[in-house]
Amino acid sequence: MTVFTDFTSDGYNYMKLKLQNYSLLLTGLLMGVLVSIGHGVFAERDGEGARATLPIKELRTFTDVFGRIKNDYVVEVDDEELIENAIRGMLSGLDPHSSYLDAEDYTELQVGTSGEFGGLGIEVGMEDGFVKVIAPIDDTPAKRAGVQAGDLVIRLDDTPVKGMSLNDAVKIMRGKPGTDIELTIVREGLDRPIKISITRDVIKVRSVRSRMLDPGYGYLRISQFQSKTAENLIDAIEDLIKENEGPLEGLVLDLRNNPGGVLSGAVAVSDAFLTKGMIVYTEGRIEDSRLRFNATPDDVMNGAPIVVLVNQGSASASEIVAGALQDHHRALILGTKTFGKGSVQTILPLSSDSALKLTTARYYTPEGRSIQAEGITPDIELERVKVASVKRTIKPLKEADLTRHLGNGNGDARDKKGKKEKADADTDAEEKRAAMIKDDYVLYEALNLLKGIAILQQHM
């Protein structure tokens, strides 16, 4: 398995993280469709440690049950299947994020964290016996088909999900690229289930995307945290600065529907905007689960204001970044409350090419806030809304439109060509704003907020 240890990027030194033999991840179990049993923080250990005294009485009960099943069950069951089911039940009874990974599951986990895998492109968990979509990943079949965070999948083709384990549901969703699957979905706000057909594909997750919103104001979208996300983010900001032909006045960092990823990526992204102080820390029962991560000098934005966008699909690593920037007052958080995944899962390899995914710690923001089952509350809460524009049929009358209007004293003999160019530029800007309002009102408000902060700073 790939071991995510010290992370280094140009201008930033993360060697002090010293993760030793850990493979710390904040993504879910990537089972070919980017599947998560709750967006776990993963850490890999050798499985050695203190062993508790065996409960003899309970083990006798276990062997009695095992024997009764072997002798009396309606069909014969292999010993291996019975024991594996017992292990799965023992782990699933602890919390929603601990689980047993057989050889196939363990391999899928390792492949999934590479950023390229086959499937639908969704991260899911279980809720009330149904598959719940935590977040669809950008530019994947699920996203393009219209799957949304919070959707409950009740059927896979003609097969009901109720009663399935998450792994069983995942195996149905996986398949050969180019083949179709139909998801029957219950969505909040709709009075009846909807059916969405999705064509499976090889998923290649592009972690960072960027563009200019307006002169001086950039936009960065992180869809998932990978080991090179911070490196890609720094490159993207440098490209935006070149395109702007000067330093940026503000940045929108979009973490909506970002289900998590590699811990080193989340720490490094936070560090890119912070110059000192703690980023995140973890607390658990054993010494190995108590980790601290601190920021290093240099801010890639040189103190320019940042607005971070989050929603209910922002989980785990996304919450670490949002929490760190919020606690250090480095960014304003805008959107809706995040998912609330704040526990750490440790990957414990076993001798049989299988592994345990075991919850071993909780993680905390710099100010000691636990994200677990709570999430990050935005500084400004704003739901995603649909805004419809009203086309004006009559142009508003201005003073300049009046016959024989009085001049402004600034000289009326200005170049007509210059006036026309300015009018054309104003029209283009107005059309661009209208498109943003219609397509992504939250982003439009984030840009307005950035501009307001920049203006305020100029007057201070």
Summary of the structure (lengths in Angstrom):
residues: 460
radius of gyration: 26.1
end to end distance: 52.4
largest distance: 104.3
contacts: 1478
relative contact order: 0.13
helix: 31%
strand: 25%
